């Protein structure tokens, strides 16, 4: 691993995406999404994902010129947008921004986005809401990459879900997929020769394992909460398709690549019901109560709330530079 200053990473990515034809707005937006993911400790959906994104652009899966546009308005605070298969991060930023605008006017805003591409780190759009002072909820469906509970073949997506609450701590942001570990997290562990901290799926013989390579080989990750995660995955897929008017996971699976995704962005303006002081007092009481739990046997690290590790990694990266796998960084520079 090497350390690269955040601004240098950002500048390199802006130049790369500009050369790929994303335009000033697209290059800046995509560069920030990738750089900030690695800055916050999510390399699997940051710098590590750049080569795959470049391949999708070059193969035409991602239309670099396309942008999300309003398609219909089913309700005062609910809109449907079409991503026209443009860059996923750019479309997601646009639609979370629109959900925030609707919430500013109505207290609540919801945008269903169809026909878009991979948004990279979904947590980025939770942080986008938090930074604007709004509570944000968003999720996406994916291609089939998760077996239903009791099944062997992938029929569900791991459908990442993000819930983000603004607070004086900097934000409480949950970013999780419906598989115990995302494919990006397992690919990173495999690349580093690491085992997963707990079992994450099955090998080809049907045995549970913490070997990321064996799980990637079998394509049988474990749903979070067993049958509960599988059920939640199914509902997230259905709701995303219904709210956006887009494709379900089963239909996405018939595409030549993971494209044509359906996503949902929801924002709440909490100041319409709570003062910032009341909000922060409520949140602090919950976080303090939770973190005061006595640690379990053998646990030495402190109890942390969702998003706290990201904030810690962010401070470290801004001070020392972003930790990046040197081989991947060289591959990015070679583009």
C-alpha positions, 0 to 999 in steps of 0.5 A, a space after each residue: 500500500 502507498 499513500 497518495 494525497 487526496 487532491 492528487 487522486 482527485 486531479 488524476 481521476 478528473 483528467 482520466 474521466 475528462 479524456 473518457 468524454 464525461 464532460 466537466 460535470 461528469 468528470 468532477 462528479 465521478 472523480 469525487 465519488 471514487 476518491 472519497 470512497 477510498 478516502 473513507 476506507 471503502 477502496 473496494 468501491 473507490 480506486 479499486 473499481 476505476 478499471 472496471 468503470 473504464 471498461 464499461 465506458 469503453 464497451 458502451 455499457 455506460 453512455 458518458 453523455 447521458 444524464 438522468 432526466 425527469 420522466 413523470 411526476 406521480 405525486 407532489 413529492 414523488 418523481 420518476 427519472 430515467 437515467 438513459 444508461 448514463 454514468 451511475 454516480 452522476 445520475 445518483 447525485 442528480 436524483 438525491 439532489 432532487 429528492 432533497 429539493 422536494 423535501 425542502 418544499 414538502 418535508 419529504 421527497 422521493 425519486 425513483 430512478 430507472 435505466 441507470 448504471 452502478 452508482 459505486 459506493 451507495 453511502 456517498 448519497 447518504 453522505 450527500 443528504 447528511 451534508 445538506 442537513 437532511 435524513 436520507 434513505 436510498 437503495 439500488 437493485 443489482 444483477 442476480 448475485 445472491 441465492 434466495 434462502 434455501 436455493 443454490 442459484 442466484 435469483 436475488 441481488 445484494 441490493 445495497 441499502 443506505 440510511 443516513 441521519 444528520 448529526 453533530 457527530 458528522 452523520 450516522 450513515 449505514 451502508 450495507 448490502 444484503 449479502 454478508 460481504 459485498 463482492 467488492 469487499 471480498 475481491 479486496 480481501 482476496 487480492 490481499 490474501 486475507 480471510 473474511 472476519 466471519 463466514 461470508 458464503 458457501 464454497 462449491 461443496 456447499 460448506 460455509 467458509 470465510 475464504 473470499 476466493 472460494 465464495 467468489 468462485 462458487 458465486 454463493 454469498 450468504 444473505 445477511 440474517 439468513 432468510 431475513 436478508 433474502 426477504 429484504 433483498 426481494 422487497 427492495 428489488 420490488 419496491 425499486 422497480 415499482 417506484 421507478 418504473 424500471 427493471 427488476 433484478 431478474 430482468 437486469 440479469 438478461 442484460 449483457 452487463 449489470 446495467 439498467 438498474 432501478 434505484 430509490 432516493 428519499 429525503 426528509 427535512 427534519 427541521 420541519 418537525 424538530 429543531 437542530 438542538 432537539 434532533 442532536 440531543 435525541 441522536 446523542 442519547 441513542 449513540 451514548 446509550 449504545 456505545 456504553 455497553 460493556 464489550 463482549 468477551 475478547 473484544 478490545 475495540 470500542 463500540 462504534 456507530 454506523 459511519 464512525 469508521 468512515 469518519 475516522 478513515 477520512 481524517 486519517 486519509 486527509 492527514 496522511 494521504 489515501 492508502 491505495 494498492 500500488 498495483 491498482 494505482 499504477 493501473 489507473 495512472 496507465 490509463 
